[in-house]
Amino acid sequence: MKIIILGAGPCGLGAAYHLNKLGFADWQLFEKESYVGGLSASFVDGAGFTWDVGGHVLFSHYDYFDGAVADALGDAYHEHQRESWVRILETWVPYPFQNNVRYLPDHAVKECVDGLRSLAGSPEQAQHFRDWMDAVFGAGIVKHFMEPYNSKVWGVPLSLMSKQWIAERVSVVDLARIERNIAEQRDDLSWGPNNTFKFPKAGGTGAIYRGIAQRFENRIHLGHEMQSVDTEAKEIRFKNGRVESYDILINTTPLDLLVEACDAPQELRQAAGDLVHNGGLIVGLGVEAPRDDSKCWMYFPESNSPFYRVTNFHNYAATNVPEADTSRYCALMCETTYSPHKPEDKAAIIAQTEQGLVNSGMLSETEREHVVSRYLIDIPYSYPVPTIGRDRALAAIQPYLEKRGIFSRGRFGAWRYEVGNMDHSFMQGVEVIERILHSGDEPTLNGRA
């Protein structure tokens, strides 16, 4: 049996890592870019700053993934305590916002608490994500944070989104706990699986996946972009002219692009049209000035900046700045979503990002004059949006492909945001190999991990 893997991101490398560990002989991995890592790659700009493709942090639900990371990094990583904040109403509120509204001005605290005291509707009966927010958080929290922030992140009307993806992604609320936090002036910071995280000492997040790939780099073929897939002949044609046959194809490229490349019937193409994604613009600003700020990352719900999140990337590893000199440099990594519902001017995004940092108090005009590096990464596929019609589309597409020996997995291969973290994606690759070779049941993909 010949297995072909498309894409050398976390999922494709997870499948390859497991095949290599099992000693399976007949497999190859093809990647369209000149590097491995996919959306978890890292880049060094001309000034010597290292940038990730957005604000990744390494935390895990899986011992197997932890073992792969240990194989790649050894002990060459830092461990950080998460310190994340929300910038709103000219103040900083610790994350999760809803647990720490006491930091807000008095009128906003009152609106948030009053909204929780007068909740209407049922989360179970909510028809979509927007309704769910109203039923869970109330008018005040929705007005100040949940609605504007999620609109900036997703770039689609929130009424088009399902509520089914929430799980550990959103901290729900406990009114008595919030009132106690207010009365006792107590911080409530520890929620979530990423309250502690690891980061490589050098090389950015991409160091993990470069380290994993080294074990089988002779089987990885870079610069091979899929052009078409003949599901009857079981052949892939690449844009460079190479043709490869397969018995099993593991696809980790965007599912809608795979369907487009296949000889799929019209109804399947229509289903793929219901898969919605957004894009991302990652602006890295390297500043020749130190930054005395212990925050890891920050959320920005307000309209005075284009970005929804900023990472103090110099705090993750000193090697992210030139000569590892954080007494001289700092690095701000800023993320902005774009979509048909939320267009952005890519030519102006760097200047708009700088102004947004000034507007929100993150960058002084003097510091702006000391920006020595401006780096832009454009991600056409940033988040697979969990829309109301997504599961119906997947229920049509995935069985069709699997009957033809094609298993589409990973962040965009499976198109399931709720299991799209690095660890989830890596383990989807591991588990699909277990399914193919040993009749495993893919617990991560099926929400049972």
C-alpha positions in Angstrom: 0.0 0.0 0.0 1.4 3.3 -1.1 0.5 6.4 1.1 0.8 9.9 -0.2 0.6 12.9 2.2 -0.2 16.4 0.9 1.0 19.2 3.1 3.9 19.4 5.6 2.0 21.3 8.3 1.4 19.9 11.8 -1.2 17.3 10.5 0.9 16.1 7.5 4.0 15.9 9.7 2.0 14.0 12.4 1.0 11.4 9.8 4.6 11.2 8.6 6.0 11.0 12.1 3.8 8.1 13.0 4.5 6.2 9.7 8.2 6.7 10.3 7.8 5.5 13.9 5.9 2.4 12.9 8.5 1.6 10.3 6.0 1.7 7.4 8.0 1.7 4.2 5.9 3.0 1.3 5.0 6.7 1.8 6.0 10.1 0.6 5.0 13.7 1.6 4.6 16.6 -0.8 4.5 20.2 0.2 3.9 23.2 -2.1 6.1 25.6 -0.2 9.9 25.6 0.1 9.6 25.0 3.9 7.8 22.7 6.4 5.4 23.8 9.1 2.5 25.2 7.2 0.7 27.8 9.4 3.1 26.9 12.2 6.3 27.9 10.3 8.5 30.8 11.3 10.5 33.3 9.3 13.5 35.6 9.9 13.2 39.0 8.3 16.0 41.1 6.8 16.6 42.9 10.1 17.1 39.7 12.1 13.6 39.5 13.8 11.9 36.1 13.9 8.1 36.0 13.2 5.5 33.2 13.5 2.4 33.0 11.3 0.3 34.5 14.0 0.2 34.1 17.8 0.9 30.4 18.4 1.5 29.0 21.8 2.4 25.4 22.5 0.1 23.5 24.9 -1.1 19.9 24.5 -3.8 17.5 25.4 -1.7 14.5 24.3 1.3 12.6 25.6 2.1 11.4 22.1 2.4 15.0 20.8 4.4 15.9 23.8 6.8 13.1 22.9 7.2 14.3 19.4 7.9 17.9 20.6 10.5 16.5 23.0 12.1 14.6 20.1 12.3 17.9 18.1 13.4 20.3 20.9 14.9 18.3 23.7 15.0 20.8 26.6 15.5 23.8 24.2 12.3 25.6 25.2 11.0 28.1 27.6 7.9 27.6 29.8 5.7 30.6 30.3 2.8 31.5 32.5 0.1 33.0 30.3 -0.5 36.7 30.8 -3.1 38.0 28.4 -5.2 41.1 28.6 -8.0 43.0 26.8 -7.5 46.6 25.8 -10.8 48.4 26.1 -12.2 51.7 27.2 -8.6 53.0 27.7 -7.8 50.4 30.3 -6.5 46.9 30.5 -8.7 44.0 31.6 -7.2 40.6 32.4 -8.3 37.6 30.3 -10.9 36.1 30.4 -12.7 39.4 30.1 -16.0 38.1 31.5 -14.4 37.0 34.8 -12.6 40.3 35.3 -15.0 43.0 34.4 -14.2 44.8 37.7 -11.3 46.5 35.8 -13.8 48.4 33.7 -15.1 51.9 34.4 -18.0 51.8 36.8 -20.7 52.4 34.1 -19.4 49.4 32.1 -19.2 47.2 35.1 -22.8 48.0 35.8 -23.9 47.2 32.3 -22.1 43.9 32.3 -23.5 42.8 35.7 -27.0 44.0 34.9 -26.9 42.1 31.6 -26.0 38.9 33.5 -28.8 39.5 36.0 -31.4 39.8 33.3 -30.4 37.0 30.9 -33.1 36.0 28.4 -33.3 33.0 26.3 -31.7 29.6 26.6 -28.2 28.6 25.3 -29.6 25.2 24.3 -32.3 26.8 22.2 -30.0 29.4 20.6 -30.0 29.1 16.8 -26.5 30.5 16.2 -23.5 31.9 17.8 -24.9 35.4 18.2 -28.0 34.2 20.0 -25.8 32.0 22.2 -23.7 34.9 23.3 -26.8 36.9 24.3 -28.2 33.9 26.3 -24.9 33.3 28.1 -23.2 36.7 28.6 -26.0 39.2 28.5 -26.2 42.6 26.8 -23.3 44.3 28.6 -20.6 41.8 28.0 -21.8 41.2 24.4 -21.8 45.0 23.7 -18.4 45.7 25.2 -16.4 42.6 24.2 -18.0 39.5 22.7 -19.7 41.0 19.7 -17.0 43.5 18.6 -14.1 41.1 19.3 -15.6 38.1 17.5 -16.6 40.2 14.6 -12.9 41.3 14.2 -11.6 37.7 14.6 -14.1 35.9 12.3 -14.9 38.5 9.7 -18.4 37.2 9.1 -21.8 38.0 10.6 -22.0 36.1 13.8 -25.5 35.0 13.0 -24.0 32.8 10.3 -21.9 30.9 12.8 -22.8 27.7 14.6 -22.7 27.5 18.4 -21.5 23.9 18.4 -17.7 24.8 18.3 -17.5 26.6 21.6 -16.2 23.8 24.0 -13.0 25.0 25.7 -12.7 28.0 23.3 -14.9 30.4 25.2 -15.0 30.7 29.0 -18.7 30.8 30.1 -19.8 32.8 33.1 -20.8 32.4 36.7 -22.6 35.5 38.0 -21.9 34.7 41.6 -18.3 34.3 40.9 -18.1 37.5 39.0 -19.9 39.4 41.7 -17.5 37.9 44.3 -14.5 39.0 42.1 -15.9 42.5 42.0 -16.6 42.7 45.8 -13.3 41.2 46.8 -11.3 42.9 44.1 -10.0 39.5 43.0 -8.3 38.6 39.8 -9.6 35.4 38.0 -7.0 34.5 35.5 -6.4 30.7 35.3 -9.2 29.6 32.9 -8.3 27.6 29.8 -5.9 24.9 28.6 -3.2 27.4 27.6 -2.7 29.1 31.0 0.9 27.7 30.8 2.7 27.1 27.5 6.0 26.3 26.0 8.0 28.1 23.3 11.2 27.1 21.5 14.4 28.9 22.8 15.3 29.7 19.2 13.7 29.5 15.7 10.1 30.4 16.6 7.3 27.8 16.5 8.7 26.5 13.2 11.6 25.0 15.1 9.3 22.3 16.4 8.3 21.2 12.9 11.7 21.5 11.4 13.0 19.3 14.2 10.2 16.7 13.6 10.8 16.7 9.8 14.5 16.1 10.1 13.9 12.5 11.0 12.5 11.7 7.5 13.5 14.7 5.4 14.4 12.3 2.5 10.7 11.5 2.1 9.6 15.2 2.0 9.4 16.8 -1.4 9.1 20.6 -1.3 7.9 22.8 -4.1 5.2 20.4 -5.1 1.8 22.1 -5.4 -1.2 20.0 -6.2 -2.9 20.7 -9.6 -5.4 17.9 -9.9 -6.4 14.6 -8.4 -7.8 11.7 -10.5 -9.8 9.7 -7.9 -10.5 6.9 -10.4 -6.9 6.4 -11.5 -5.7 7.4 -8.0 -3.1 9.8 -9.4 -2.0 13.3 -8.3 -0.7 15.8 -10.8 1.5 18.6 -9.5 1.9 22.0 -11.1 5.6 21.2 -11.8 4.5 18.3 -14.0 5.2 15.4 -11.6 2.6 12.7 -11.4 2.3 10.3 -8.5 0.1 7.3 -8.0 -1.3 6.4 -4.6 -3.4 3.8 -2.8 -4.2 6.1 0.1 -4.1 9.9 -0.1 -3.9 11.9 3.2 -4.8 15.5 2.3 -4.1 18.3 4.7 -4.6 21.1 2.1 -7.8 23.2 2.3 -10.7 20.9 1.7 -12.5 23.2 -0.7 -9.4 23.3 -2.9 -9.1 19.5 -2.9 -12.7 19.2 -4.1 -12.1 21.7 -6.8 -9.0 19.7 -7.9 -10.9 16.4 -8.0 -13.3 15.0 -10.6 -16.1 15.5 -8.1 -19.8 15.7 -9.0 -21.5 19.1 -9.0 -23.4 18.5 -5.7 -20.1 18.0 -4.0 -18.7 21.1 -5.4 -21.8 23.0 -4.2 -21.2 21.5 -0.7 -17.6 22.7 -0.8 -19.0 26.2 -1.6 -20.6 26.2 1.8 -17.2 26.0 3.5 -16.3 29.5 4.7 -12.9 30.7 5.7 -11.2 34.0 6.4 -7.7 35.3 5.7 -5.2 36.9 8.0 -2.6 39.7 7.7 0.2 39.3 10.2 2.2 42.5 10.7 5.5 42.2 12.5 7.0 45.4 13.8 10.5 45.3 15.1 11.3 48.3 17.3 14.7 49.5 18.4 13.6 50.2 21.9 13.2 48.0 25.0 9.7 47.2 26.2 9.0 46.8 29.9 5.7 44.8 29.6 5.3 41.3 30.9 2.1 40.6 28.9 2.2 37.7 26.5 -0.6 38.6 24.1 -3.5 41.2 24.1 -6.9 41.3 22.6 -8.3 44.5 20.9 -12.1 44.5 20.4 -12.4 48.2 19.6 -12.5 49.9 16.2 -9.6 52.2 16.8 -7.2 49.5 15.5 -7.5 47.0 12.7 -6.0 44.1 14.6 -7.7 41.8 17.0 -4.6 40.5 18.8 -1.1 41.6 19.4 1.8 39.5 20.8 4.8 40.8 22.7 6.9 38.3 20.7 10.1 39.3 22.3 8.7 38.0 25.6 8.4 34.5 24.2 12.1 34.1 23.4 14.9 36.7 23.3 16.2 35.1 20.1 13.1 36.5 18.3 14.9 39.9 18.2 18.3 40.7 16.7 21.3 39.4 18.7 18.8 38.2 21.3 19.1 41.7 22.8 15.8 42.6 24.4 17.5 45.5 26.2 17.7 47.1 22.8 14.8 45.6 20.7 11.2 44.6 21.1 8.9 42.8 18.6 5.2 43.3 18.2 3.2 40.8 16.2 -0.2 42.0 15.1 -3.1 40.0 13.6 -5.9 41.3 11.4 -8.6 39.3 9.7 -9.9 39.9 6.2 -12.8 38.4 4.3 -15.5 39.3 1.8 -17.5 40.6 4.7 -14.5 42.5 6.1 -12.2 43.7 3.4 -8.8 45.2 4.3 -6.4 47.3 2.3 -3.3 45.1 2.3 -1.2 48.0 0.9 -2.1 50.1 3.9 -2.3 47.5 6.6 1.2 48.2 8.0 0.6 51.9 8.4 -2.9 51.2 9.8 -1.4 48.8 12.3 1.2 51.3 13.5 -1.5 53.9 14.0 -3.7 51.3 15.8 -0.9 50.6 18.2 -0.5 54.4 18.9 -4.3 54.8 19.3 -4.5 52.0 21.8 -1.5 53.1 23.9 0.8 50.3 22.8 3.3 52.5 20.9 4.3 56.1 21.5 5.0 58.4 18.6 8.6 58.4 19.7 8.8 54.6 19.6 7.1 54.7 16.2 10.1 56.6 14.9 12.3 53.7 16.0 10.5 50.9 14.1 13.4 49.3 12.2 11.5 46.3 10.7 8.1 46.0 9.1 7.2 42.5 8.0 3.9 41.4 6.4 2.6 37.8 6.1 -0.6 37.3 4.1 -2.5 34.1 5.0 -5.3 33.4 2.5 -6.5 30.6 4.7 -6.4 31.7 8.4 -9.4 30.3 10.2 -12.0 27.7 9.0 -15.1 29.4 10.1 -17.6 27.1 11.9 -20.7 28.2 10.1 -24.2 26.8 10.5 -23.9 24.9 7.2 -20.4 23.5 7.8 -21.4 20.1 9.2 -23.9 19.5 6.5 -21.2 20.2 3.9 -18.7 17.9 5.6 -21.2 15.1 5.9 -21.5 15.1 2.1 -17.8 15.6 1.2 -15.8 13.4 3.7 -17.6 10.1 3.1 -17.4 10.6 -0.7 -13.6 11.1 -0.5 -13.0 8.3 2.0 -14.8 5.8 -0.3 -12.1 6.7 -2.8 -9.2 6.3 -0.4 -8.8 10.0 0.4 -8.7 11.1 4.0 -8.8 14.9 4.5 -7.5 16.0 7.9 -6.0 18.9 9.8 -6.9 22.5 10.4 -8.3 23.0 6.8 -8.3 19.4 5.6 -11.0 18.5 8.2 -12.3 22.1 8.4 -13.2 21.8 12.1 -11.9 24.9 13.9 -12.6 23.3 17.3 -10.0 20.6 16.8 -7.6 22.8 14.8 -4.9 23.7 17.3 -1.4 22.4 16.7 -1.7 19.5 19.0 -5.1 18.6 17.6 -3.9 18.8 14.0 -0.8 16.8 14.6 -2.8 14.1 16.3 -5.3 14.0 13.5 -2.4 12.9 11.3 -1.3 10.3 13.8 -4.8 9.0 14.3 -5.7 8.7 10.6 -2.7 6.5 10.2 -4.0 4.4 13.0 -7.3 4.2 11.3 -5.9 3.2 7.9 -3.4 0.6 9.3 -5.1 -0.6 12.4 -8.8 0.3 12.2 -8.5 3.1 14.8 -11.5 5.4 15.4 -9.9 8.9 15.2 -11.0 10.3 18.6 -9.7 13.8 18.0 -11.6 14.3 14.7 -14.7 12.8 16.3 -14.5 15.0 19.4 -13.7 12.2 21.9 -10.1 12.9 22.6 
